[in-house]
Amino acid sequence: MAKQKKFSLWGIGFLFSILSFLLFSNNNIYAQFPPVGYPFHAISDGNDNIYITGMAYNSANSTNDIFIAKIDGFGNLTSEFLENIDGLDKGMSIALDHESNILITGFYYNSNTSTNDIIIAKYNSSLDSQWAVVIPNDAGDDAGLSIKELSEDNIAICGYYTNPGNVDCYLYVVDNSGNYEFDGAYDSPDKLTDVGTSLIADDYYIYVAGYTDQGSTYGYDLLLVDFDISTGSKVGNEFIYNSIANEYPTGHIITDFSQNPILKSKRSLSVHQEYSGGNNNFFTCYIDGNNLSNNWYDTLDYSTNDVLTSVICDNEFIYSAGYTHRGRSEYDFAILKYEANGNMVSGFPLWYDHLALKGDDKPSSLLISNDLLYITGYSSSIVNEYVAVGFNVGIVDSWENAEPVWVGRYIPNLGNNNLGQMKKYTYCAADKNGNITMIAFGYNDSNSFIAGQKYNREGKVLHSIQPEIIRTKRIIPGIIGEETTVTNYPNPFNPVSNISFTLPAQQFVELAIYDISGRQIESLIKQYLNAGNHIVKWDASKYSSGIYFYRLKTENQIITKKLVLVK
C-alpha cells in the first residue's frame, strides 16, 4: 500500500502536457476524449456551471501548476492554482461529487525524488480548496488519469503506479475527506506496462479501461479490469483485446446498469486502433462481463486514418463519433449508431462535411439532449472555426438525408494569436433547460486559450465566453531574454532521431523520453552542459511503433515535443 501525504492548498491561470486522456461522468450522457497533448479537461454539473482542470504557468512561483477554473451560466470564468514550489504538475481528470464539489486527479512533482506522484484534490464549487493528498513513490513517475465519486462516502481514481521494472494499472480509493480506504492493481504476467485510463462504476463493481503491453510484436492492447467496489480486489479475469495494432480507449460508458450484486453492468467503448504505418480504424466494442458470448466488436476501415473520439448511449442505442477522410484529402465528421446486439442502424454511419469539401472537420465531443444529438469540434473549411452541429437522429434513414437541425459557427477573438496555427478541440455540455454550451480549447507551444459559445435548442447564440489566453511555457527567471531552442529530426523516424538544442549559457540539463502514458522510459541527459549547440541521438530500436515524447528541462525552461516512431 502506498502511504499518502496530505497538505493544504492556496493560490490562480497552464502548459502543454505530455498526455491527456478520457473524461466521463455517469451523471451526464456523454463522454469526451482529449487525446495526446490536450491541455484541459472539463465537466458540467448539468445546470449552469462547467469546471475545468489542466496545467498553467503560474507567474507567482515560476512553475507549472494544476489549474482549476469555473465557467458559470453567463460565461464568466474564474480560476485558481493548486500550487507547487517546484516542478511540473497537471490535472488529468475532473469529476463532481453529489454536492457539486470538484474532484481532481493528476500528477504532482516530487522534488525529493525528481518523479511525478499521483495527486487527488477536492475543491468546493467556489474553487476553495478542501483537501489534497499525494501518493509518494520513489520508484518512478505515477499519475492519476480518471476520477469518480463511488458513493457519498468515497472517491476512486485509476491511473498507473511504477514499480521497479514495470508499471501497474492502479486503483486508489479515499473517503470524502481524502483518507485512504483501499487500493488495488493489475500487473500483467509479463510485468511490462499496464495503464488504467478510465474509471466507471455501478453499486457493486469498479470498471477500469486502459491498455497493456503484453510483450506483443506491435504495441499496446485494450485492457479491461473489474474490481470489487468494497475491497479493491480484482473480480474475475481481466479482458485483453490482442491484435497487431495499438488499441487505446477513447470513450468508456455503462450502457445497462445492473442492480444485482452478482451481475456486472454492460459497457461500451470507443477505441483508437492504430496500425503500423499510421493506418487507424474505427473500433467500437460492447462488453457483457456476465456472458462473454454477448460481447461484440466492430472495426471499420473507410480510409487510412479513421479516428474515434467518443462514445455515448441513450436508452436504446450506442453512438460513437470521430473523423475520416473516406479516400479524400479532407476529413469529415462521422457518427456511428449501433443496436445493443452490434448491428449498425440503417442510415449510418452519418457523415457531416462542413461547408462542403473545403477543409478538415474533426469532432471531439458528442452529446444527447432533448432528443437531439450534438457533435462539436472544429473545421478548417474556408476559415478556421469551431462548429456545433445538432441532428435529429431519430428520423435519419440515410446519411444523404441527414441534414442538421442547426449549425453553430464560432470564431474566438484571440488578438495576436492565429487560430489556424493552434491545435483545437471542444467540450460540449447541456444545462437543465436544454441549452448547449460548446467550450472551445486551443493551444500551441507558447499559449493556450479557453473560450466558447452557448446556444438554445434552436441554435440561437445566448452568449459567448470571452477568450482567456493562458501562458503555456514555463520560464524561470535567470537568463533574461535568452531561451533554449530545441528540435528533433527526422520525425517521423526509424529507429534513430536526433534531438538538437542550443543553450544560451552553461546550466544543468535533463533530457528524457516518455511513452504515450506519460511514463519516463529513458533518461538521455542529466548533467551540466556548456553553452552552445548539442545533439543527442535516441535509438528506439527496442521500442514499438507509436507516439513518444521528449522533455528537455533546463534552468529556465521545460520543453516537451512529440516523436513519431514508424517501423
C-alpha positions in Angstrom: 0.0 0.0 0.0 1.3 3.5 -0.8 1.3 5.9 2.1 -0.4 9.2 1.2 0.7 12.6 2.1 -1.9 15.2 2.9 -1.4 19.0 2.6 -3.3 22.3 2.4 -3.7 24.4 -0.8 -3.7 28.0 -1.7 -3.5 30.0 -4.8 -4.8 31.2 -9.7 -4.1 30.5 -14.8 -1.3 26.4 -17.9 1.3 24.3 -20.1 1.4 21.8 -23.0 1.4 18.4 -21.3 2.7 15.0 -22.2 -0.6 13.3 -22.2 -4.3 13.7 -21.7 -7.0 11.1 -21.7 -10.7 10.4 -21.1 -13.4 12.5 -19.4 -16.6 10.7 -18.3 -19.5 11.3 -15.9 -22.3 8.9 -15.2 -24.4 11.9 -14.2 -24.3 13.1 -17.8 -24.9 11.2 -21.0 -21.7 12.0 -22.8 -18.0 11.1 -22.9 -15.2 13.3 -24.1 -11.7 12.3 -25.0 -8.8 14.7 -25.1 -6.0 12.9 -26.9 -2.3 13.3 -26.6 -1.3 16.9 -25.8 -4.7 18.3 -24.9 -4.2 20.8 -22.1 -7.6 20.9 -20.3 -10.3 18.6 -19.1 -13.9 19.8 -18.5 -17.0 18.6 -16.7 -20.5 20.0 -16.4 -22.8 19.9 -13.4 -25.8 19.7 -15.7 -27.1 23.1 -14.5 -25.3 26.3 -15.4 -21.6 25.6 -14.5 -18.7 24.0 -16.3 -15.5 23.2 -14.4 -12.0 22.8 -15.9 -8.7 21.4 -14.8 -5.3 21.1 -16.5 -2.0 22.9 -16.2 -1.0 26.5 -16.3 2.1 28.6 -15.9 2.0 30.3 -12.5 4.0 33.6 -12.6 3.7 33.8 -8.8 6.1 30.9 -8.3 7.5 30.4 -11.8 6.3 26.8 -12.1 3.6 24.9 -14.0 0.8 24.2 -11.5 -2.5 22.4 -11.6 -5.1 24.7 -13.0 -8.8 24.8 -11.8 -11.4 27.0 -13.5 -15.2 27.6 -13.4 -17.4 29.0 -16.2 -20.8 30.0 -15.0 -24.1 30.1 -16.9 -23.3 33.7 -18.1 -19.9 32.8 -19.5 -17.8 34.3 -16.7 -14.6 32.5 -16.0 -12.8 32.4 -12.6 -9.6 30.3 -12.0 -7.3 29.1 -9.3 -4.0 27.2 -8.9 -3.0 24.2 -6.9 0.5 25.5 -6.2 3.8 23.7 -6.0 7.1 25.4 -5.4 8.9 23.3 -7.9 8.3 21.1 -11.0 5.6 20.4 -13.5 2.1 19.4 -12.2 -1.0 18.6 -14.2 -4.7 18.0 -13.5 -5.5 14.9 -15.7 -9.2 14.3 -14.9 -12.1 16.1 -13.2 -15.4 15.0 -11.7 -18.1 16.2 -9.4 -19.4 14.7 -6.2 -23.0 14.6 -5.0 -22.7 18.1 -3.5 -21.1 19.6 -6.7 -17.6 19.7 -5.1 -14.8 19.4 -7.7 -12.7 16.3 -7.7 -9.3 16.3 -9.4 -6.6 13.8 -10.0 -3.4 14.1 -12.0 0.3 14.2 -11.2 2.4 16.3 -8.7 6.1 16.8 -9.0 8.2 15.5 -6.1 11.5 17.4 -5.9 13.0 14.9 -3.4 12.8 12.0 -5.9 12.5 14.0 -9.2 9.5 12.0 -10.1 5.7 12.7 -10.6 3.4 11.3 -7.9 -0.4 10.8 -8.0 -2.4 13.6 -6.5 -6.1 13.7 -5.5 -7.7 17.0 -4.6 -11.1 18.4 -3.7 -12.5 21.9 -4.1 -15.9 23.3 -3.5 -17.9 25.0 -6.2 -16.4 28.4 -5.3 -12.9 27.0 -6.0 -11.9 27.0 -2.4 -9.6 24.0 -1.5 -10.9 21.4 0.8 -8.0 18.9 0.8 -5.4 17.3 -1.3 -3.4 14.1 -0.9 -0.3 12.9 -2.7 0.7 9.2 -3.0 4.6 9.3 -2.8 6.6 6.8 -4.8 10.4 7.0 -5.4 10.4 4.1 -8.0 9.3 6.3 -10.9 6.6 8.5 -12.4 3.0 7.9 -11.5 -0.3 9.6 -12.5 -4.0 9.6 -11.8 -5.8 9.6 -15.1 -9.5 9.2 -14.2 -11.5 10.1 -11.1 -15.1 9.3 -9.9 -17.2 9.5 -6.8 -18.3 6.0 -6.0 -20.9 7.0 -3.3 -21.4 9.8 -0.9 -18.7 8.3 1.2 -15.8 7.6 -1.1 -13.9 8.6 -4.3 -11.8 6.4 -6.6 -9.0 7.2 -9.1 -7.3 5.0 -11.6 -4.0 5.5 -13.5 -0.6 4.0 -13.3 1.9 3.3 -10.5 5.6 2.5 -11.2 7.3 -0.4 -9.5 11.0 -1.4 -10.2 10.9 -2.9 -13.7 7.3 -2.4 -14.6 4.2 -0.2 -14.4 0.9 -1.3 -12.9 -2.7 -0.3 -13.7 -3.6 1.2 -10.4 -6.8 1.8 -8.4 -6.8 4.0 -5.3 -9.9 4.8 -3.1 -10.2 7.5 -0.4 -13.1 8.6 1.7 -14.8 12.0 1.2 -12.2 13.6 3.5 -9.3 12.3 1.5 -8.3 9.5 3.9 -7.0 6.2 2.5 -9.6 3.3 2.3 -8.0 0.7 0.0 -6.1 0.3 -3.3 -5.8 -2.3 -6.0 -3.7 -3.1 -9.0 -3.4 -5.1 -12.1 0.1 -6.3 -13.1 0.3 -8.3 -16.3 2.3 -11.6 -16.2 4.9 -10.1 -18.5 5.4 -7.3 -15.9 5.6 -4.6 -18.5 3.3 -1.6 -18.9 -0.4 -1.6 -17.7 -2.2 1.7 -17.6 -5.8 2.5 -16.5 -7.1 5.5 -18.3 -10.9 5.4 -17.5 -12.9 4.5 -14.4 -16.7 4.0 -14.2 -18.7 2.1 -11.5 -22.1 0.8 -10.5 -23.2 -0.2 -7.0 -21.0 -3.3 -6.8 -18.1 -3.0 -9.2 -15.5 -0.6 -10.4 -14.7 -0.9 -14.1 -11.3 0.3 -15.3 -10.3 0.5 -19.0 -6.9 1.2 -20.4 -4.1 -0.5 -22.2 -1.4 -3.1 -21.6 1.9 -4.1 -23.2 1.9 -7.9 -23.2 5.2 -8.1 -25.0 3.4 -8.4 -28.3 5.1 -7.6 -31.6 3.3 -4.4 -32.2 2.4 -2.4 -29.1 -0.4 -1.9 -26.7 -3.6 -3.9 -26.3 -7.0 -2.9 -24.9 -7.2 -3.7 -21.2 -10.4 -4.0 -19.1 -10.1 -4.9 -15.4 -13.0 -5.2 -12.9 -12.6 -4.5 -9.1 -14.8 -5.1 -6.1 -16.2 -1.7 -5.1 -15.8 -2.5 -1.3 -12.3 -4.0 -1.3 -10.5 -3.1 -4.5 -9.8 -6.8 -5.2 -9.8 -7.9 -8.8 -13.1 -9.7 -9.8 -12.8 -12.4 -12.5 -10.3 -12.4 -15.3 -9.1 -9.3 -17.0 -10.2 -8.8 -20.6 -7.5 -8.1 -23.2 -8.1 -7.4 -26.9 -4.9 -8.6 -28.6 -4.2 -7.6 -32.1 -1.3 -6.4 -34.3 -2.4 -2.8 -33.7 -2.2 -0.4 -30.8 -5.6 0.0 -29.0 -6.3 2.9 -26.7 -9.8 3.5 -25.2 -11.2 7.0 -26.1 -14.6 6.6 -24.6 -16.0 4.3 -21.8 -19.6 4.2 -20.6 -22.0 1.9 -18.9 -24.9 1.1 -21.3 -27.0 -1.0 -19.0 -26.8 -0.7 -15.2 -27.2 -3.9 -13.2 -28.6 -3.7 -9.6 -27.8 -7.3 -9.0 -24.6 -7.8 -6.9 -23.8 -11.0 -8.8 -24.2 -9.4 -12.3 -21.9 -6.8 -13.9 -23.2 -3.8 -15.8 -22.8 -3.8 -19.6 -20.3 -1.4 -21.1 -19.4 0.2 -24.4 -16.1 1.7 -25.6 -14.8 3.7 -28.5 -11.2 2.8 -29.2 -8.4 4.4 -31.2 -7.0 1.4 -33.2 -3.6 2.3 -34.7 -1.8 0.0 -37.1 1.8 0.2 -38.1 2.4 2.8 -40.8 -0.1 5.2 -39.4 -3.4 3.4 -40.5 -6.2 4.0 -38.0 -9.6 2.3 -37.9 -12.9 2.9 -36.1 -13.2 0.4 -33.3 -16.4 0.2 -31.2 -16.9 -2.6 -28.7 -19.6 -3.8 -26.3 -18.7 -5.8 -23.1 -21.0 -8.1 -21.2 -19.0 -9.3 -18.2 -21.6 -11.9 -17.3 -21.7 -13.6 -20.7 -18.7 -13.2 -22.9 -20.7 -14.6 -25.9 -22.7 -11.4 -25.9 -19.5 -9.3 -26.5 -19.1 -7.7 -29.9 -16.5 -5.6 -31.7 -16.9 -3.6 -34.9 -13.9 -2.4 -36.8 -14.5 -0.1 -39.8 -11.8 1.0 -42.3 -13.0 3.8 -44.5 -9.6 5.4 -45.1 -6.1 5.4 -43.9 -7.0 7.5 -40.9 -10.3 6.8 -39.2 -10.3 8.0 -35.6 -13.0 7.6 -32.9 -13.0 10.3 -30.2 -16.1 9.5 -28.0 -19.0 7.1 -27.2 -22.4 7.8 -25.7 -25.7 6.0 -25.3 -29.4 6.6 -24.8 -31.9 4.1 -23.6 -31.8 2.1 -26.8 -28.7 2.8 -28.9 -24.9 3.2 -28.7 -23.3 6.1 -30.6 -19.6 6.7 -31.3 -18.1 9.6 -33.2 -14.9 10.6 -34.9 -13.5 11.7 -38.2 -12.5 10.2 -41.5 -11.5 11.4 -45.0 -13.0 8.4 -46.8 -10.4 8.4 -49.5 -10.4 12.2 -49.9 -7.9 14.7 -48.7 -10.3 16.4 -46.2 -11.7 14.9 -43.0 -15.4 14.8 -42.2 -17.3 14.2 -39.0 -18.6 10.7 -38.6 -21.3 9.3 -36.3 -21.9 5.6 -35.9 -25.1 4.2 -34.3 -25.5 0.6 -33.0 -28.2 -1.5 -31.6 -27.2 -3.4 -28.4 -26.6 -6.6 -30.4 -23.9 -4.8 -32.5 -25.9 -4.2 -35.7 -25.3 -0.8 -37.3 -28.6 1.1 -37.6 -29.8 1.8 -41.1 -28.7 5.2 -42.4 -25.4 5.1 -40.5 -22.5 6.0 -40.5 -23.7 9.6 -40.7 -21.2 11.9 -42.3 -21.1 15.7 -41.9 -19.0 17.8 -44.3 -19.0 21.4 -43.0 -19.2 23.8 -45.9 -18.7 21.0 -48.5 -15.2 19.8 -49.4 -13.4 23.0 -48.3 -11.2 21.6 -45.4 -10.8 19.3 -42.4 -13.7 18.8 -40.0 -12.7 17.0 -36.7 -15.1 16.4 -33.8 -14.0 15.8 -30.2 -17.3 15.9 -28.3 -20.7 14.1 -28.5 -23.8 14.8 -26.6 -27.5 13.8 -26.4 -30.0 16.3 -25.1 -33.8 16.7 -25.7 -33.9 14.1 -28.5 -31.1 15.9 -30.4 -27.6 14.5 -30.9 -24.9 17.2 -30.9 -21.4 16.8 -32.2 -18.9 19.6 -31.7 -15.4 20.1 -33.0 -13.5 22.4 -35.3 -13.3 23.0 -39.1 -10.8 24.5 -41.4 -13.4 24.9 -44.1 -12.8 28.3 -45.8 -11.9 29.7 -42.3 -10.7 28.2 -39.1 -13.7 28.0 -36.8 -15.4 25.9 -34.1 -18.7 24.2 -35.0 -21.6 22.7 -33.1 -24.0 20.6 -35.1 -27.4 19.3 -33.9 -29.1 16.3 -35.6 -32.5 14.7 -35.0 -31.1 11.2 -35.4 -34.5 9.6 -34.8 -35.6 10.3 -38.4 -32.3 9.5 -40.2 -32.9 6.8 -42.8 -29.9 7.5 -44.9 -26.8 9.7 -44.5 -27.7 11.7 -47.6 -30.9 12.8 -45.9 -29.3 13.6 -42.5 -29.4 17.4 -42.6 -28.6 19.1 -39.4 -31.4 20.8 -37.4 -28.9 23.7 -36.9 -25.3 24.5 -37.1 -23.4 26.9 -34.8 -20.2 28.6 -36.0 -17.8 30.3 -33.7 -14.5 32.1 -34.2 -13.0 33.4 -30.9 -11.1 36.8 -30.9 -7.6 35.8 -29.9 -5.8 39.0 -30.6 -2.3 38.3 -31.9 -2.7 34.6 -31.7 -3.5 32.9 -35.0 -6.3 30.3 -34.6 -5.2 28.4 -37.7 -1.8 27.8 -36.2 -3.2 26.3 -33.0 -4.4 22.8 -32.2 -8.1 22.8 -31.4 -10.7 20.7 -29.6 -14.0 21.1 -27.8 -16.1 20.1 -24.9 -19.9 20.1 -25.1 -22.5 20.3 -22.2 -26.2 20.8 -21.8 -28.0 22.5 -18.9 -31.3 21.6 -17.4 -33.2 23.8 -19.9 -31.6 22.1 -22.9 -29.2 24.9 -23.8 -25.9 23.8 -25.2 -22.5 25.2 -24.3 -19.6 24.5 -26.6 -16.3 25.1 -24.8 -13.5 25.9 -27.4 -10.0 25.0 -26.4 -6.8 25.7 -28.4 -3.1 25.5 -27.8 0.4 25.7 -29.2 3.9 25.6 -27.7 3.6 29.1 -26.3 -0.1 29.8 -25.4 -3.4 28.2 -24.9 -6.9 29.5 -24.5 -10.4 28.8 -23.2 -13.4 30.3 -25.0 -16.8 29.2 -26.1 -20.4 29.9 -27.0 -23.8 29.0 -25.6 -26.9 28.2 -27.7 -30.5 27.5 -27.1 -32.2 24.4 -28.5 -33.0 26.2 -31.8 -29.3 27.2 -32.3 -29.7 30.9 -31.2 -26.5 32.3 -29.6 -27.3 33.1 -26.0 -23.8 34.5 -25.2 -20.1 34.0 -26.0 -17.4 33.2 -23.4 -14.6 35.8 -23.6 -11.4 34.1 -24.6 -8.9 33.5 -21.7 -5.4 33.4 -23.1 -3.2 31.3 -20.8 0.6 31.1 -20.9 1.9 27.6 -21.6 5.6 28.0 -21.5 7.4 27.7 -18.2 10.3 30.2 -17.9 12.1 30.5 -14.5 13.8 33.9 -14.2 17.6 33.6 -14.7 18.8 34.2 -18.2 16.8 37.2 -19.2 15.8 37.4 -22.8 17.5 34.2 -23.8 15.8 30.8 -24.1 16.8 27.3 -25.1 15.7 26.2 -28.6 15.2 22.5 -29.5 14.2 20.4 -32.5 14.3 16.8 -33.5 15.0 15.2 -36.9 14.0 13.2 -38.7 10.4 13.0 -37.4 8.7 10.6 -38.1 11.8 8.4 -37.7 13.1 4.8 -37.8 14.8 3.9 -35.5 17.1 6.9 -34.7 16.1 10.6 -34.2 18.5 13.4 -33.4 17.4 15.8 -30.6 19.2 19.1 -31.2 19.2 22.1 -28.8 21.1 25.3 -28.1 21.9 26.5 -24.6 22.4 30.3 -24.1 24.7 29.6 -21.1 26.2 26.7 -19.1 23.5 25.1 -17.0 22.1 21.8 -15.6 20.1 19.9 -18.3 17.8 16.9 -18.1 16.6 15.2 -21.3 14.2 12.2 -21.0 11.9 10.1 -23.3 8.3 9.4 -22.3 5.8 6.9 -23.8 2.2 7.8 -24.6 1.1 7.2 -21.0 3.5 9.9 -19.8 5.8 7.3 -18.2 9.6 8.0 -18.5 11.2 5.2 -20.4 14.7 6.6 -20.9 16.9 9.3 -19.4 19.3 10.6 -22.0 21.0 13.5 -20.2 21.2 14.6 -16.5 24.2 16.8 -16.1 25.7 20.3 -16.6 26.4 21.2 -20.2 28.3 24.2 -21.7 26.6 26.9 -23.7 26.2 26.2 -27.4 24.8 23.6 -29.7 24.2 20.0 -28.6 22.9 16.9 -30.5 21.7 13.8 -28.7 20.7 10.7 -30.6 17.8 8.5 -29.4 17.9 4.9 -30.7 14.4 3.5 -30.4 15.2 0.0 -31.9 13.8 -1.8 -28.9 10.5 0.1 -28.9 7.4 -0.5 -31.0 5.9 2.0 -33.4 3.9 4.8 -31.9 4.0 8.2 -30.4 6.7 9.2 -27.9 7.7 12.5 -26.2 10.9 14.0 -25.1 11.2 16.5 -22.3 14.1 18.9 -22.2 14.4 20.6 -18.8 16.9 23.4 -18.3 17.3 26.0 -15.6 14.9 28.4 -17.3 12.6 26.2 -19.4 10.8 22.9 -19.8 10.1 22.0 -23.4 8.0 18.9 -24.4 7.8 17.8 -28.0 6.5 14.7 -29.9 8.4 11.9 -31.7 6.7 9.5 -34.1 8.4 6.1 -34.5 7.3 4.3 -37.6 8.8 0.9 -38.3 
